[in-house]
Amino acid sequence: MQRGWMAKSAHRPLPTTGALTGTLEALAFFRDPTFAQRRFKRHGNVFETSMLGQPMVFIQGEQAINDLLSQADAIDGWWPKSVQQLLGRHSLANRNGASHKARRKVVAQLFSTSALMRYGPSIIEMVDDLADELKNATRPVPLASKMRGFAFSVIASTVLGLEGTDRDEMFLDFEIWTKALFSIPIALPGSPFAKALKARKRLLERLRKVLSEPINCQGGLDLLTGSLDESGIPLTDEDLVEQLLLLLFAGYETTASALSCLMRELLINPPIEAWLREEIDYLSWPPTPQLVSIDYDTTNAPRLDAMVREVMRLTPPVGGFFRRTKKTLVVDGVVIPANRVVQIALTASNRNGIGDLEAFRPQRHIDNDCSITLMPFGGGERICLGKSLAELEIRLMVVGLLRQLQLVVIQDQDFTLQQLPSPFPQDGLLVKAQN
Ligand code: HEM
């Protein structure tokens, strides 16, 4: 009895910013990239605030994140209302428990090692096409939008098998859809959210068409065999199309952000580019189809690996992800009551610790002097399903471009990063190829 009381009293109550309506907090969140960092400094690694009426707990640090994610039975997945509505009620992102697990098993078939081997040649072809386009361009090219197009095409063409006009029209709808992701979910006529709901309708129609047509073996949809739900009943097409929509959502903005931020660092930081090139000049291009997923891994390409890690640390494509508590939990010594939304604040967490953590220095990952445990792909039962595909795409693009081109940036542009929904260079990273 006494010991139980002692243990309980050692836990601290949840610190709060005192915000009630959360209007100013939400404005500050969207305007100030150091929003969470500043509040962590004041309140510690776990605190609560309010965002437009939604109470939200923020957490940072390895201890707090591990404490939360390791208690799988006590947490559910959660996304803001706008994301929930745009993804749809069938989407595995909006499901929990057995129903979530069953759909993850289905979708994971698209990202197995053998599936990645199949996708390799088509991704390499896209990288070569982009290298040619850059070589032949007569005007500066916005590299960030090329990265968006590439990451979208990998999922739309390589994974889903979409071709030509269908793919291009879907891309336009997706750009509309993405703009409203973290907006206020009120469909006033003409608002970004209303436009996004219309775009969602068109996207689902196209995806339904993909499923109703004979399977195009260029893509990976034939790998979706035995798609059963949690009670062993085949998934309906309505259910499957929402899983495919999720893949487009989850996979392109994120990967394009990582690629754009990585290329930006190389282009504005010539000593880092020279350091990376010393390794890349010895890597083969294109890689062997059978070894496509290991040719440029940590063992064969440690500097490239360190470069990717550092981009994911300093500019994580997903700056924060969420859970909802089902029970009272203790996280890093702080009590979080049941039914609270918790944001795992990766951007702040990745800069919190000892050393020069505000600097971009990939060498830290080779010298083993990075004190941060990185989780750019999340963790626990909801860890990113496309992690291996994203890692492969990024490595193929960086090696393919650097082996074939020397790019230079146009100096007169804004290199700062827009932060939401994912970091991107403000002016699109205008580049030209050097002859
Ligand atoms: C650099 C690129 C990427 C990053 C940084 C990233 C990051 C993340 C993060 C942080 C989560 C949330 C994990 C959690 O809640 O614990 C997530 C979930 C997910 N990601 Fe990714 N992702 C990337 C690329 C991709 C790609 C290419 C795909 C597929 C085409 C993909 C598919 C998914 C799916 C389906 C989920 C939901 C998993 C679930 O709720 O069970 N992601 N990703």
Boltz pocket constraint, residues with backbone or C-beta under 6 A from the ligand:
constraints:
  - pocket:
      binder: B
      contacts: [[A, 77], [A, 92], [A, 93], [A, 104], [A, 107], [A, 155], [A, 246], [A, 247], [A, 248], [A, 250], [A, 251], [A, 252], [A, 254], [A, 255], [A, 258], [A, 316], [A, 317], [A, 318], [A, 321], [A, 322], [A, 375], [A, 376], [A, 377], [A, 378], [A, 379], [A, 380], [A, 381], [A, 382], [A, 383], [A, 384], [A, 385], [A, 386], [A, 387], [A, 389], [A, 390]]
      max_distance: 6.0
